[in-house]
Amino acid sequence: MANVIVIGAQWGDEGKGKITDLLSRSADVVVRPQGGVNAGHTIVVQGQTFKLHLIPSGILYPDTECIIGSGTVIDPKVLLEELAQLHALKVSTQNLFISQTAHVTMPYHRLLDKASEERRGKQKIGTTGRGIGPTYADKSERTGIRIVDLMNPDELKEKLEWTIKYKNVILEKLYNLAPLDPQSVIDEYLDYAEQLRPYVVDSSLKIYEAIIERKNILFEGAQGTLLDLDHGTYPYVTSSNPIAGGACVGAGVGPTVIDRVIGVAKAYTTRVGEGPFPTELHGEIGALLGSRGAEFGTTTGRPRRCGWFDGVIGRYAVRINGLDCLAITKLDVLDELAEIKVCVAYELDGQICNHFPSNASQFARCNPIYETLPGWQQSTENCRTLEDLPKEALNYLKFLAELMAVSIAIVSLGASRDQTIIVEDPIHGPKRALLDVNGDPLSVTTDE
Ligand code: IMP
């Protein structure tokens, strides 16, 4: 039995949806610990595309229980749309459970998110506009509405009457926006509440019971390490903790129940929204990565900024999450390139900097120091083993593994489930395997 956290090792959109979908096959329970409808997973199963924002991709497996945990923020309207989409595709949702202590995204959160972004002008964060920051801000301010409040109509009315009055002052006086009508918001959310009621549980208890029963639990992180509120590129981050430690907090489990942490990183780097991005490519190659990688946000449709793989960030992700291994996705996107660059360190104020600087203004001044590797200029889409890969592609993977001192357990070469190389069992393979005796991190190693 193993309890596994899967997290994004870059700025989100690393292809976690596909990796968690693969690992969900052996999971009894999948938990989404944090984030809200800012996330988006696209999963392709037998040519059919599923776009999920809140519901874990494990829902596609009929026997897998899926839990939306306490650390998430739930937009009921979007969640109900997702449920409808799944029902239309004849996917059962009877194994979906929603935490009663998750916070609820309200209409004023969405309005305030957009209005504050506009007000910031050049200082904007480039949020998804889904009300995520304001929902988490209310949670911290202790004025949030939780799912449990939705389940108690009288309390909900009382809380919302007070809160909407207060939010209306901000909407009207600060942002010059029309006030919300409390009664119509109350009616709308009472209707959502009744539709969601059958799914609502004490999620941390449910997860605990699964632990006691020695079930396999997969904790499916949303966003990525560099978007972490505490450890990311603040202020250009999201408002939750997408790192491995955040999964424990959001799910409501102790760190001792976690057996393994798997990071997911693209073979290059992307970022959506504002903020420093040292390896960003503005020219032809960036555009090529964007078009070959179909780099458009699942939630907003915004084009993602693209750049070379950043090994400094990779090392940071290994450290801050305690990664046992990595899944590298979208290797095939690099297929056409004659040369591929990898950032191995930064130049910061004339000095070499090997570590991600947690000081935001220092990070903004970092320039990448690259090593250039030969490309392979042939398709890898149909490779199914490491031996099938062109030798330059294999060398590229070895280079990344050595640079970050972490083993690469999975390589993904396309959106479909079968376009995958399993290098070693990511769940039962060696824990925190670094380099083997030959200095070769990619070789399959024996049990712990
Ligand atoms: P928010 O989470 O909507 O507040 O956005 C804050 C920052 O996180 C912005 O730069 C967003 O583009 C980014 N972000 C939020 N969710 C995701 C995601 O799922 N993938 C990639 N970037 C995200």
Boltz pocket constraint, residues with backbone or C-beta under 6 A from the ligand:
constraints:
  - pocket:
      binder: B
      contacts: [[A, 11], [A, 12], [A, 13], [A, 38], [A, 39], [A, 40], [A, 125], [A, 126], [A, 127], [A, 128], [A, 129], [A, 130], [A, 131], [A, 132], [A, 133], [A, 222], [A, 223], [A, 227], [A, 236], [A, 237], [A, 238], [A, 239], [A, 272], [A, 273], [A, 274]]
      max_distance: 6.0
